[in-house]
Amino acid sequence: MLILPEFGFPYLIDNVSGPVVPKFSWFYDATVNDFLLRPINLLEETQGPTVRVRINDFDFNIPVSWNILIVDEDTKMIDTVPITQCAASNCLALLMHPEMHDYYTSPVMLLDLMPRDTCTYVMIPRMHMTLHPVGQLPISSNSLPNAKRAELSYCCLLTPQDLGKHMGNMTAMEMIL
């Protein structure tokens, strides 16, 4: 899986025995409602059912049991839902970068189910979500400074835990700011 390390550009972690250059990775901490750099202490590897997901025209695999942060298009309220729920509904993933105070949404598409596959990722502490890069976003006239934003890889938020009940009734902007 990809992570967003301290230097702000995507980094691929594809096995537990390979070298890990970054020392920190970005997470959302639900206990303090903030995005924080946390040390990379441990890599985890799971084997089992995985799903191929497409967000912002970027494809990646995650365990079937994981959750994703979504945004309600009308109310702008956020919630974490099982990734499998996105197959039956039109879920919009929240896309953001920790250095920017804006967010975007992108449809979540489930492309394929693999009954047995391996996913390697940074250990995600309890009450946290990892930021998974899904590529750059198109620049619009109402965006933040184009030169800075054009270089950034926006991220969706993933977690093996259901944090929706811990986050309460929160809008996307309340989370970002």
C-alpha positions in Angstrom: 0.0 0.0 0.0 1.0 3.6 -0.4 1.6 5.9 2.6 2.0 9.7 2.8 5.3 10.1 4.7 6.9 13.2 6.2 8.3 14.4 2.9 4.8 14.7 1.5 5.0 12.4 -1.6 3.6 8.9 -1.9 5.8 6.0 -0.8 5.0 2.3 -1.6 5.3 -0.3 1.1 5.0 -3.7 -0.6 6.6 -6.2 1.8 7.5 -6.3 5.5 11.1 -7.3 4.9 12.1 -4.5 2.5 13.7 -1.2 3.6 11.5 1.6 4.8 13.1 5.0 4.0 10.5 7.3 5.7 10.5 7.4 9.4 7.1 9.0 9.8 3.7 8.7 8.2 0.6 10.9 8.2 -2.5 9.8 10.2 -5.8 11.2 11.3 -6.2 10.9 15.1 -9.9 10.7 16.0 -9.2 11.3 19.7 -7.8 14.8 19.1 -9.4 15.5 15.7 -6.2 16.3 14.0 -3.8 15.1 11.3 -0.4 14.1 12.8 2.9 12.7 11.7 3.4 9.4 13.7 6.6 7.3 13.7 6.6 4.2 11.6 7.2 1.6 14.3 5.9 -1.6 12.6 4.8 -2.9 9.3 1.9 -5.3 9.1 0.9 -7.8 6.5 -2.5 -9.4 6.1 -3.5 -12.3 3.9 -7.1 -12.9 3.0 -9.9 -11.4 1.0 -9.0 -8.0 -0.6 -10.9 -5.7 -2.8 -9.5 -3.6 -5.7 -10.8 0.0 -5.3 -10.7 2.9 -7.7 -10.8 6.5 -6.3 -9.8 9.5 -8.3 -8.9 7.2 -11.2 -6.3 5.5 -9.0 -6.6 1.7 -8.4 -5.3 0.0 -5.2 -6.0 -3.0 -3.0 -7.2 -3.0 0.6 -8.5 -5.7 3.0 -12.2 -6.4 2.6 -12.7 -5.8 6.3 -11.4 -2.2 6.3 -13.4 1.1 6.5 -13.2 4.3 4.4 -14.1 7.8 5.3 -16.9 9.1 3.2 -18.8 12.4 2.8 -22.5 12.9 2.4 -22.9 15.0 -0.7 -25.9 17.0 0.6 -25.1 17.5 4.3 -21.2 17.3 4.1 -21.3 15.0 7.2 -18.6 12.4 7.4 -18.7 8.8 8.4 -16.6 5.7 8.2 -18.2 2.8 6.4 -17.1 -0.7 5.5 -15.5 -0.6 2.1 -17.9 -3.3 0.9 -20.8 -1.0 1.5 -19.5 1.2 -1.3 -20.6 -1.6 -3.8 -24.3 -1.0 -3.1 -24.3 2.7 -2.7 -22.9 5.8 -4.3 -20.2 6.6 -1.7 -18.0 9.6 -2.1 -14.5 9.4 -0.5 -13.1 12.4 1.2 -9.8 13.4 -0.4 -7.5 15.8 1.4 -3.8 16.6 2.1 -2.7 17.5 5.6 -0.9 20.6 4.4 -4.0 22.1 2.8 -7.3 23.2 4.4 -9.6 22.0 1.7 -11.1 18.7 0.6 -12.6 17.1 -2.4 -14.7 14.1 -3.0 -14.4 11.2 -5.5 -16.7 8.3 -6.1 -15.6 5.0 -4.6 -15.7 2.1 -7.1 -15.1 -1.5 -6.2 -13.5 -3.2 -9.2 -12.7 -6.8 -8.1 -12.7 -9.1 -5.1 -9.7 -11.3 -4.6 -10.4 -14.2 -2.2 -6.8 -14.5 -1.1 -4.2 -11.7 -1.5 -1.6 -9.9 0.6 -1.7 -6.3 1.8 1.3 -4.7 3.5 0.8 -1.4 5.4 2.1 0.7 8.3 0.6 -0.3 11.7 -2.4 1.9 12.3 -2.8 2.9 15.9 -6.2 2.6 17.6 -8.5 5.5 16.9 -6.5 6.5 13.8 -6.9 6.4 10.0 -4.0 6.2 7.6 -3.8 8.6 4.7 -3.6 6.7 1.4 -2.5 8.8 -1.6 -4.8 8.6 -4.6 -3.1 11.1 -6.9 -3.2 14.7 -7.8 -6.4 16.6 -8.4 -7.3 18.9 -11.3 -6.6 22.5 -10.7 -9.6 24.8 -10.7 -9.8 28.6 -10.6 -11.0 28.6 -7.0 -8.2 26.3 -5.7 -5.5 27.3 -3.3 -2.2 28.5 -4.8 -1.8 26.4 -8.0 2.0 25.9 -7.8 1.8 24.3 -4.3 -1.4 22.4 -4.8 -0.3 21.0 -8.2 2.5 19.0 -6.5 0.5 17.4 -3.8 -1.0 14.0 -3.8 -4.4 14.0 -2.2 -5.4 11.1 0.1 -8.4 9.1 1.1 -8.6 7.9 4.7 -8.6 4.2 5.6 -8.8 2.2 8.8 -9.4 -1.3 10.0 -11.7 0.2 12.7 -15.1 1.8 12.5 -14.5 5.2 13.9 -17.8 6.8 12.9 -19.3 6.5 16.4 -16.2 8.1 17.9 -16.2 11.0 15.6 -19.8 12.1 16.3 -21.7 14.4 14.0 -18.9 16.2 12.2 -18.8 17.9 8.8 -15.9 17.5 6.5 -14.7 21.1 7.1 -14.8 20.6 10.9 -12.5 17.6 10.4 -10.1 19.4 8.0 -9.9 22.6 10.1 
